[in-house]
């Protein structure tokens, strides 16, 4: 094999590993989200507790998205 052919194989393997890793992280995140939603749905929580969890989750989403930047 020539060095250029070796380089093509190496780049192909690296690309496949990167794509596989990203797909694994994506699928893992989706599964974790589904499990978390199922846990909260099955838990015997009071209405106040559910409201506090909802507010906390919304605050995290707002913080991540930039939300209220303040003065």
PDB file of N, CA, C and O in Angstrom:
ATOM      1  N   UNK A   1       0.835  -1.188   0.000  1.00  0.00           N
ATOM      2  CA  UNK A   1       0.000   0.000   0.000  1.00  0.00           C
ATOM      3  C   UNK A   1       0.878   1.249   0.000  1.00  0.00           C
ATOM      4  O   UNK A   1       1.956   1.286   0.592  1.00  0.00           O
ATOM      5  N   UNK A   2       0.386   2.233  -0.666  1.00  0.00           N
ATOM      6  CA  UNK A   2       1.119   3.485  -0.697  1.00  0.00           C
ATOM      7  C   UNK A   2       0.716   4.333   0.504  1.00  0.00           C
ATOM      8  O   UNK A   2      -0.285   4.061   1.166  1.00  0.00           O
ATOM      9  N   UNK A   3       1.494   5.338   0.766  1.00  0.00           N
ATOM     10  CA  UNK A   3       1.217   6.192   1.920  1.00  0.00           C
ATOM     11  C   UNK A   3      -0.088   6.971   1.741  1.00  0.00           C
ATOM     12  O   UNK A   3      -0.781   7.238   2.723  1.00  0.00           O
ATOM     13  N   UNK A   4      -0.434   7.340   0.498  1.00  0.00           N
ATOM     14  CA  UNK A   4      -1.692   8.066   0.291  1.00  0.00           C
ATOM     15  C   UNK A   4      -2.886   7.143   0.531  1.00  0.00           C
ATOM     16  O   UNK A   4      -3.920   7.589   1.029  1.00  0.00           O
ATOM     17  N   UNK A   5      -2.754   5.867   0.184  1.00  0.00           N
ATOM     18  CA  UNK A   5      -3.831   4.908   0.432  1.00  0.00           C
ATOM     19  C   UNK A   5      -3.981   4.671   1.938  1.00  0.00           C
ATOM     20  O   UNK A   5      -5.096   4.546   2.444  1.00  0.00           O
ATOM     21  N   UNK A   6      -2.854   4.612   2.646  1.00  0.00           N
ATOM     22  CA  UNK A   6      -2.903   4.472   4.098  1.00  0.00           C
ATOM     23  C   UNK A   6      -3.586   5.672   4.739  1.00  0.00           C
ATOM     24  O   UNK A   6      -4.367   5.516   5.677  1.00  0.00           O
ATOM     25  N   UNK A   7      -3.298   6.856   4.243  1.00  0.00           N
ATOM     26  CA  UNK A   7      -3.895   8.076   4.770  1.00  0.00           C
ATOM     27  C   UNK A   7      -5.405   8.063   4.571  1.00  0.00           C
ATOM     28  O   UNK A   7      -6.153   8.477   5.458  1.00  0.00           O
ATOM     29  N   UNK A   8      -5.856   7.592   3.417  1.00  0.00           N
ATOM     30  CA  UNK A   8      -7.297   7.512   3.149  1.00  0.00           C
ATOM     31  C   UNK A   8      -7.956   6.559   4.133  1.00  0.00           C
ATOM     32  O   UNK A   8      -9.020   6.866   4.670  1.00  0.00           O
ATOM     33  N   UNK A   9      -7.344   5.413   4.376  1.00  0.00           N
ATOM     34  CA  UNK A   9      -7.897   4.451   5.331  1.00  0.00           C
ATOM     35  C   UNK A   9      -7.936   5.030   6.744  1.00  0.00           C
ATOM     36  O   UNK A   9      -8.925   4.863   7.458  1.00  0.00           O
ATOM     37  N   UNK A  10      -6.877   5.700   7.141  1.00  0.00           N
ATOM     38  CA  UNK A  10      -6.819   6.291   8.479  1.00  0.00           C
ATOM     39  C   UNK A  10      -7.894   7.361   8.634  1.00  0.00           C
ATOM     40  O   UNK A  10      -8.589   7.400   9.649  1.00  0.00           O
ATOM     41  N   UNK A  11      -8.033   8.231   7.630  1.00  0.00           N
ATOM     42  CA  UNK A  11      -9.067   9.260   7.691  1.00  0.00           C
ATOM     43  C   UNK A  11     -10.470   8.652   7.702  1.00  0.00           C
ATOM     44  O   UNK A  11     -11.354   9.162   8.390  1.00  0.00           O
ATOM     45  N   UNK A  12     -10.682   7.590   6.963  1.00  0.00           N
ATOM     46  CA  UNK A  12     -11.968   6.912   6.960  1.00  0.00           C
ATOM     47  C   UNK A  12     -12.304   6.308   8.309  1.00  0.00           C
ATOM     48  O   UNK A  12     -13.439   6.408   8.775  1.00  0.00           O
ATOM     49  N   UNK A  13     -11.322   5.685   8.933  1.00  0.00           N
ATOM     50  CA  UNK A  13     -11.535   5.099  10.263  1.00  0.00           C
ATOM     51  C   UNK A  13     -11.807   6.184  11.291  1.00  0.00           C
ATOM     52  O   UNK A  13     -12.702   6.036  12.122  1.00  0.00           O
ATOM     53  N   UNK A  14     -11.054   7.262  11.248  1.00  0.00           N
ATOM     54  CA  UNK A  14     -11.265   8.363  12.192  1.00  0.00           C
ATOM     55  C   UNK A  14     -12.647   8.980  11.993  1.00  0.00           C
ATOM     56  O   UNK A  14     -13.337   9.271  12.970  1.00  0.00           O
ATOM     57  N   UNK A  15     -13.051   9.179  10.763  1.00  0.00           N
ATOM     58  CA  UNK A  15     -14.379   9.737  10.487  1.00  0.00           C
ATOM     59  C   UNK A  15     -15.470   8.804  11.007  1.00  0.00           C
ATOM     60  O   UNK A  15     -16.445   9.266  11.599  1.00  0.00           O
ATOM     61  N   UNK A  16     -15.319   7.497  10.794  1.00  0.00           N
ATOM     62  CA  UNK A  16     -16.309   6.535  11.276  1.00  0.00           C
ATOM     63  C   UNK A  16     -16.377   6.546  12.802  1.00  0.00           C
ATOM     64  O   UNK A  16     -17.465   6.464  13.372  1.00  0.00           O
ATOM     65  N   UNK A  17     -15.238   6.646  13.461  1.00  0.00           N
ATOM     66  CA  UNK A  17     -15.222   6.703  14.924  1.00  0.00           C
ATOM     67  C   UNK A  17     -15.894   7.967  15.449  1.00  0.00           C
ATOM     68  O   UNK A  17     -16.637   7.915  16.429  1.00  0.00           O
ATOM     69  N   UNK A  18     -15.638   9.089  14.808  1.00  0.00           N
ATOM     70  CA  UNK A  18     -16.252  10.351  15.235  1.00  0.00           C
ATOM     71  C   UNK A  18     -17.763  10.303  15.042  1.00  0.00           C
ATOM     72  O   UNK A  18     -18.518  10.692  15.933  1.00  0.00           O
ATOM     73  N   UNK A  19     -18.202   9.826  13.884  1.00  0.00           N
ATOM     74  CA  UNK A  19     -19.637   9.734  13.624  1.00  0.00           C
ATOM     75  C   UNK A  19     -20.296   8.764  14.597  1.00  0.00           C
ATOM     76  O   UNK A  19     -21.375   9.047  15.118  1.00  0.00           O
ATOM     77  N   UNK A  20     -19.661   7.631  14.847  1.00  0.00           N
ATOM     78  CA  UNK A  20     -20.196   6.665  15.801  1.00  0.00           C
ATOM     79  C   UNK A  20     -20.262   7.229  17.208  1.00  0.00           C
ATOM     80  O   UNK A  20     -21.240   7.005  17.922  1.00  0.00           O
ATOM     81  N   UNK A  21     -19.241   7.951  17.608  1.00  0.00           N
ATOM     82  CA  UNK A  21     -19.243   8.567  18.939  1.00  0.00           C
ATOM     83  C   UNK A  21     -20.341   9.600  19.098  1.00  0.00           C
ATOM     84  O   UNK A  21     -21.031   9.629  20.117  1.00  0.00           O
ATOM     85  N   UNK A  22     -20.505  10.452  18.089  1.00  0.00           N
ATOM     86  CA  UNK A  22     -21.562  11.462  18.146  1.00  0.00           C
ATOM     87  C   UNK A  22     -22.945  10.825  18.159  1.00  0.00           C
ATOM     88  O   UNK A  22     -23.833  11.283  18.877  1.00  0.00           O
ATOM     89  N   UNK A  23     -23.132   9.769  17.367  1.00  0.00           N
ATOM     90  CA  UNK A  23     -24.418   9.070  17.353  1.00  0.00           C
ATOM     91  C   UNK A  23     -24.695   8.435  18.715  1.00  0.00           C
ATOM     92  O   UNK A  23     -25.831   8.448  19.188  1.00  0.00           O
ATOM     93  N   UNK A  24     -23.663   7.882  19.340  1.00  0.00           N
ATOM     94  CA  UNK A  24     -23.823   7.286  20.663  1.00  0.00           C
ATOM     95  C   UNK A  24     -24.207   8.311  21.719  1.00  0.00           C
ATOM     96  O   UNK A  24     -25.060   8.045  22.566  1.00  0.00           O
ATOM     97  N   UNK A  25     -23.591   9.465  21.673  1.00  0.00           N
ATOM     98  CA  UNK A  25     -23.925  10.526  22.630  1.00  0.00           C
ATOM     99  C   UNK A  25     -25.356  10.997  22.409  1.00  0.00           C
ATOM    100  O   UNK A  25     -26.093  11.214  23.370  1.00  0.00           O
ATOM    101  N   UNK A  26     -25.755  11.157  21.142  1.00  0.00           N
ATOM    102  CA  UNK A  26     -27.114  11.605  20.817  1.00  0.00           C
ATOM    103  C   UNK A  26     -28.143  10.589  21.319  1.00  0.00           C
ATOM    104  O   UNK A  26     -29.114  10.961  21.978  1.00  0.00           O
ATOM    105  N   UNK A  27     -27.936   9.325  21.013  1.00  0.00           N
ATOM    106  CA  UNK A  27     -28.879   8.283  21.423  1.00  0.00           C
ATOM    107  C   UNK A  27     -28.924   8.174  22.945  1.00  0.00           C
ATOM    108  O   UNK A  27     -29.999   8.012  23.521  1.00  0.00           O
ATOM    109  N   UNK A  28     -27.775   8.261  23.594  1.00  0.00           N
ATOM    110  CA  UNK A  28     -27.728   8.221  25.052  1.00  0.00           C
ATOM    111  C   UNK A  28     -28.491   9.370  25.684  1.00  0.00           C
ATOM    112  O   UNK A  28     -29.195   9.177  26.675  1.00  0.00           O
ATOM    113  N   UNK A  29     -28.361  10.557  25.123  1.00  0.00           N
ATOM    114  CA  UNK A  29     -29.094  11.715  25.636  1.00  0.00           C
ATOM    115  C   UNK A  29     -30.589  11.563  25.475  1.00  0.00           C
ATOM    116  O   UNK A  29     -31.355  11.921  26.370  1.00  0.00           O
ATOM    117  N   UNK A  30     -31.008  11.033  24.336  1.00  0.00           N
ATOM    118  CA  UNK A  30     -32.441  10.802  24.107  1.00  0.00           C
ATOM    119  C   UNK A  30     -32.987   9.776  25.102  1.00  0.00           C
ATOM    120  O   UNK A  30     -34.081   9.951  25.639  1.00  0.00           O
ATOM    121  N   UNK A  31     -32.232   8.715  25.344  1.00  0.00           N
ATOM    122  CA  UNK A  31     -32.677   7.681  26.287  1.00  0.00           C
ATOM    123  C   UNK A  31     -32.747   8.238  27.705  1.00  0.00           C
ATOM    124  O   UNK A  31     -33.683   7.940  28.447  1.00  0.00           O
ATOM    125  N   UNK A  32     -31.765   9.040  28.079  1.00  0.00           N
ATOM    126  CA  UNK A  32     -31.758   9.626  29.418  1.00  0.00           C
ATOM    127  C   UNK A  32     -32.961  10.552  29.607  1.00  0.00           C
ATOM    128  O   UNK A  32     -33.576  10.562  30.673  1.00  0.00           O
ATOM    129  N   UNK A  33     -33.291  11.319  28.588  1.00  0.00           N
ATOM    130  CA  UNK A  33     -34.441  12.212  28.653  1.00  0.00           C
ATOM    131  C   UNK A  33     -35.733  11.418  28.816  1.00  0.00           C
ATOM    132  O   UNK A  33     -36.597  11.795  29.607  1.00  0.00           O
ATOM    133  N   UNK A  34     -35.871  10.323  28.075  1.00  0.00           N
ATOM    134  CA  UNK A  34     -37.063   9.488  28.173  1.00  0.00           C
ATOM    135  C   UNK A  34     -37.190   8.863  29.560  1.00  0.00           C
ATOM    136  O   UNK A  34     -38.283   8.816  30.124  1.00  0.00           O
ATOM    137  N   UNK A  35     -36.083   8.387  30.103  1.00  0.00           N
ATOM    138  CA  UNK A  35     -36.105   7.766  31.428  1.00  0.00           C
ATOM    139  C   UNK A  35     -36.453   8.800  32.489  1.00  0.00           C
ATOM    140  O   UNK A  35     -37.247   8.516  33.387  1.00  0.00           O
ATOM    141  N   UNK A  36     -35.878   9.984  32.402  1.00  0.00           N
ATOM    142  CA  UNK A  36     -36.167  11.033  33.380  1.00  0.00           C
ATOM    143  C   UNK A  36     -37.641  11.426  33.341  1.00  0.00           C
ATOM    144  O   UNK A  36     -38.263  11.607  34.388  1.00  0.00           O
ATOM    145  N   UNK A  37     -38.194  11.558  32.152  1.00  0.00           N
ATOM    146  CA  UNK A  37     -39.619  11.888  32.034  1.00  0.00           C
ATOM    147  C   UNK A  37     -40.482  10.774  32.612  1.00  0.00           C
ATOM    148  O   UNK A  37     -41.495  11.053  33.254  1.00  0.00           O
ATOM    149  N   UNK A  38     -40.101   9.523  32.397  1.00  0.00           N
ATOM    150  CA  UNK A  38     -40.842   8.387  32.934  1.00  0.00           C
ATOM    151  C   UNK A  38     -40.773   8.352  34.461  1.00  0.00           C
ATOM    152  O   UNK A  38     -41.767   8.051  35.122  1.00  0.00           O
ATOM    153  N   UNK A  39     -39.616   8.655  35.013  1.00  0.00           N
ATOM    154  CA  UNK A  39     -39.463   8.677  36.478  1.00  0.00           C
ATOM    155  C   UNK A  39     -40.373   9.730  37.091  1.00  0.00           C
ATOM    156  O   UNK A  39     -41.057   9.460  38.078  1.00  0.00           O
ATOM    157  N   UNK A  40     -40.387  10.923  36.517  1.00  0.00           N
ATOM    158  CA  UNK A  40     -41.247  11.984  37.054  1.00  0.00           C
ATOM    159  C   UNK A  40     -42.729  11.651  36.871  1.00  0.00           C
ATOM    160  O   UNK A  40     -43.556  12.009  37.709  1.00  0.00           O
ATOM    161  N   UNK A  41     -43.060  10.973  35.786  1.00  0.00           N
ATOM    162  CA  UNK A  41     -44.463  10.610  35.554  1.00  0.00           C
ATOM    163  C   UNK A  41     -44.933   9.560  36.560  1.00  0.00           C
ATOM    164  O   UNK A  41     -46.088   9.591  36.984  1.00  0.00           O
ATOM    165  N   UNK A  42     -44.065   8.641  36.943  1.00  0.00           N
ATOM    166  CA  UNK A  42     -44.438   7.572  37.873  1.00  0.00           C
ATOM    167  C   UNK A  42     -44.319   7.971  39.336  1.00  0.00           C
ATOM    168  O   UNK A  42     -44.938   7.345  40.196  1.00  0.00           O
ATOM    169  N   UNK A  43     -43.547   8.988  39.629  1.00  0.00           N
ATOM    170  CA  UNK A  43     -43.326   9.391  41.018  1.00  0.00           C
ATOM    171  C   UNK A  43     -44.605   9.970  41.617  1.00  0.00           C
ATOM    172  O   UNK A  43     -45.383  10.639  40.937  1.00  0.00           O
ATOM    173  N   UNK A  44     -44.799   9.701  42.889  1.00  0.00           N
ATOM    174  CA  UNK A  44     -45.971  10.210  43.603  1.00  0.00           C
ATOM    175  C   UNK A  44     -45.592  11.541  44.256  1.00  0.00           C
ATOM    176  O   UNK A  44     -45.295  11.609  45.449  1.00  0.00           O
ATOM    177  N   UNK A  45     -45.610  12.595  43.437  1.00  0.00           N
ATOM    178  CA  UNK A  45     -45.188  13.917  43.896  1.00  0.00           C
ATOM    179  C   UNK A  45     -46.405  14.803  44.108  1.00  0.00           C
ATOM    180  O   UNK A  45     -47.419  14.672  43.423  1.00  0.00           O
ATOM    181  N   UNK A  46     -46.281  15.705  45.070  1.00  0.00           N
ATOM    182  CA  UNK A  46     -47.360  16.660  45.291  1.00  0.00           C
ATOM    183  C   UNK A  46     -47.374  17.683  44.156  1.00  0.00           C
ATOM    184  O   UNK A  46     -46.403  17.808  43.410  1.00  0.00           O
ATOM    185  N   UNK A  47     -48.459  18.395  44.036  1.00  0.00           N
ATOM    186  CA  UNK A  47     -48.582  19.414  42.991  1.00  0.00           C
ATOM    187  C   UNK A  47     -47.527  20.505  43.177  1.00  0.00           C
ATOM    188  O   UNK A  47     -46.968  21.003  42.199  1.00  0.00           O
ATOM    189  N   UNK A  48     -47.255  20.876  44.433  1.00  0.00           N
ATOM    190  CA  UNK A  48     -46.241  21.900  44.700  1.00  0.00           C
ATOM    191  C   UNK A  48     -44.855  21.417  44.274  1.00  0.00           C
ATOM    192  O   UNK A  48     -44.073  22.184  43.713  1.00  0.00           O
ATOM    193  N   UNK A  49     -44.557  20.165  44.538  1.00  0.00           N
ATOM    194  CA  UNK A  49     -43.256  19.602  44.165  1.00  0.00           C
ATOM    195  C   UNK A  49     -43.100  19.582  42.641  1.00  0.00           C
ATOM    196  O   UNK A  49     -42.046  19.934  42.111  1.00  0.00           O
ATOM    197  N   UNK A  50     -44.162  19.165  41.947  1.00  0.00           N
ATOM    198  CA  UNK A  50     -44.118  19.150  40.484  1.00  0.00           C
ATOM    199  C   UNK A  50     -43.932  20.568  39.936  1.00  0.00           C
ATOM    200  O   UNK A  50     -43.211  20.768  38.958  1.00  0.00           O
ATOM    201  N   UNK A  51     -44.574  21.539  40.559  1.00  0.00           N
ATOM    202  CA  UNK A  51     -44.437  22.930  40.121  1.00  0.00           C
ATOM    203  C   UNK A  51     -43.011  23.426  40.333  1.00  0.00           C
ATOM    204  O   UNK A  51     -42.464  24.122  39.478  1.00  0.00           O
ATOM    205  N   UNK A  52     -42.406  23.073  41.466  1.00  0.00           N
ATOM    206  CA  UNK A  52     -41.027  23.483  41.730  1.00  0.00           C
ATOM    207  C   UNK A  52     -40.063  22.849  40.731  1.00  0.00           C
ATOM    208  O   UNK A  52     -39.135  23.502  40.253  1.00  0.00           O
ATOM    209  N   UNK A  53     -40.286  21.580  40.422  1.00  0.00           N
ATOM    210  CA  UNK A  53     -39.441  20.905  39.436  1.00  0.00           C
ATOM    211  C   UNK A  53     -39.612  21.570  38.071  1.00  0.00           C
ATOM    212  O   UNK A  53     -38.631  21.797  37.363  1.00  0.00           O
ATOM    213  N   UNK A  54     -40.844  21.880  37.705  1.00  0.00           N
ATOM    214  CA  UNK A  54     -41.107  22.541  36.433  1.00  0.00           C
ATOM    215  C   UNK A  54     -40.422  23.895  36.332  1.00  0.00           C
ATOM    216  O   UNK A  54     -39.837  24.230  35.303  1.00  0.00           O
ATOM    217  N   UNK A  55     -40.499  24.676  37.419  1.00  0.00           N
ATOM    218  CA  UNK A  55     -39.832  25.988  37.426  1.00  0.00           C
ATOM    219  C   UNK A  55     -38.315  25.824  37.325  1.00  0.00           C
ATOM    220  O   UNK A  55     -37.657  26.576  36.606  1.00  0.00           O
ATOM    221  N   UNK A  56     -37.766  24.860  38.031  1.00  0.00           N
ATOM    222  CA  UNK A  56     -36.317  24.637  37.988  1.00  0.00           C
ATOM    223  C   UNK A  56     -35.861  24.229  36.597  1.00  0.00           C
ATOM    224  O   UNK A  56     -34.843  24.711  36.100  1.00  0.00           O
ATOM    225  N   UNK A  57     -36.621  23.338  35.975  1.00  0.00           N
ATOM    226  CA  UNK A  57     -36.264  22.915  34.620  1.00  0.00           C
ATOM    227  C   UNK A  57     -36.361  24.073  33.638  1.00  0.00           C
ATOM    228  O   UNK A  57     -35.502  24.229  32.770  1.00  0.00           O
ATOM    229  N   UNK A  58     -37.394  24.878  33.772  1.00  0.00           N
ATOM    230  CA  UNK A  58     -37.541  26.026  32.879  1.00  0.00           C
ATOM    231  C   UNK A  58     -36.416  27.027  33.087  1.00  0.00           C
ATOM    232  O   UNK A  58     -35.941  27.633  32.127  1.00  0.00           O
ATOM    233  N   UNK A  59     -35.987  27.207  34.330  1.00  0.00           N
ATOM    234  CA  UNK A  59     -34.884  28.120  34.608  1.00  0.00           C
ATOM    235  C   UNK A  59     -33.586  27.612  33.973  1.00  0.00           C
ATOM    236  O   UNK A  59     -32.801  28.394  33.435  1.00  0.00           O
ATOM    237  N   UNK A  60     -33.370  26.295  34.041  1.00  0.00           N
ATOM    238  CA  UNK A  60     -32.179  25.724  33.398  1.00  0.00           C
ATOM    239  C   UNK A  60     -32.223  25.936  31.893  1.00  0.00           C
ATOM    240  O   UNK A  60     -31.207  26.272  31.283  1.00  0.00           O
ATOM    241  N   UNK A  61     -33.388  25.744  31.291  1.00  0.00           N
ATOM    242  CA  UNK A  61     -33.537  25.946  29.849  1.00  0.00           C
ATOM    243  C   UNK A  61     -33.274  27.407  29.503  1.00  0.00           C
ATOM    244  O   UNK A  61     -32.566  27.704  28.541  1.00  0.00           O
ATOM    245  N   UNK A  62     -33.845  28.317  30.288  1.00  0.00           N
ATOM    246  CA  UNK A  62     -33.642  29.755  30.033  1.00  0.00           C
ATOM    247  C   UNK A  62     -32.170  30.129  30.183  1.00  0.00           C
ATOM    248  O   UNK A  62     -31.645  30.895  29.376  1.00  0.00           O
ATOM    249  N   UNK A  63     -31.499  29.598  31.204  1.00  0.00           N
ATOM    250  CA  UNK A  63     -30.084  29.887  31.410  1.00  0.00           C
ATOM    251  C   UNK A  63     -29.255  29.365  30.238  1.00  0.00           C
ATOM    252  O   UNK A  63     -28.323  30.028  29.783  1.00  0.00           O
ATOM    253  N   UNK A  64     -29.600  28.181  29.758  1.00  0.00           N
ATOM    254  CA  UNK A  64     -28.858  27.593  28.642  1.00  0.00           C
ATOM    255  C   UNK A  64     -29.070  28.388  27.359  1.00  0.00           C
ATOM    256  O   UNK A  64     -28.131  28.603  26.593  1.00  0.00           O
ATOM    257  N   UNK A  65     -30.307  28.821  27.128  1.00  0.00           N
ATOM    258  CA  UNK A  65     -30.619  29.575  25.917  1.00  0.00           C
ATOM    259  C   UNK A  65     -30.202  31.042  25.997  1.00  0.00           C
ATOM    260  O   UNK A  65     -30.272  31.752  24.994  1.00  0.00           O
ATOM    261  N   UNK A  66     -29.784  31.496  27.129  1.00  0.00           N
ATOM    262  CA  UNK A  66     -29.407  32.891  27.268  1.00  0.00           C
ATOM    263  C   UNK A  66     -30.429  33.659  28.062  1.00  0.00           C
ATOM    264  O   UNK A  66     -30.091  34.622  28.751  1.00  0.00           O
ATOM    265  N   UNK A  67     -31.694  33.242  27.974  1.00  0.00           N
ATOM    266  CA  UNK A  67     -32.784  33.779  28.777  1.00  0.00           C
ATOM    267  C   UNK A  67     -32.694  35.258  29.053  1.00  0.00           C
ATOM    268  O   UNK A  67     -32.400  36.059  28.165  1.00  0.00           O
ATOM    269  N   UNK A  68     -32.951  35.610  30.295  1.00  0.00           N
ATOM    270  CA  UNK A  68     -32.919  36.996  30.747  1.00  0.00           C
ATOM    271  C   UNK A  68     -31.465  37.379  31.014  1.00  0.00           C
ATOM    272  O   UNK A  68     -30.841  36.871  31.945  1.00  0.00           O
ATOM    273  N   UNK A  69     -30.942  38.265  30.203  1.00  0.00           N
ATOM    274  CA  UNK A  69     -29.541  38.664  30.359  1.00  0.00           C
ATOM    275  C   UNK A  69     -29.365  39.696  31.458  1.00  0.00           C
ATOM    276  O   UNK A  69     -28.245  39.953  31.899  1.00  0.00           O
ATOM    277  N   UNK A  70     -30.453  40.283  31.898  1.00  0.00           N
ATOM    278  CA  UNK A  70     -30.407  41.234  33.003  1.00  0.00           C
ATOM    279  C   UNK A  70     -29.736  42.542  32.637  1.00  0.00           C
ATOM    280  O   UNK A  70     -29.344  42.754  31.490  1.00  0.00           O
ATOM    281  N   UNK A  71     -29.605  43.437  33.645  1.00  0.00           N
ATOM    282  CA  UNK A  71     -29.008  44.748  33.380  1.00  0.00           C
ATOM    283  C   UNK A  71     -27.518  44.696  33.204  1.00  0.00           C
ATOM    284  O   UNK A  71     -26.888  45.729  32.975  1.00  0.00           O
TER     285      UNK A  71
END
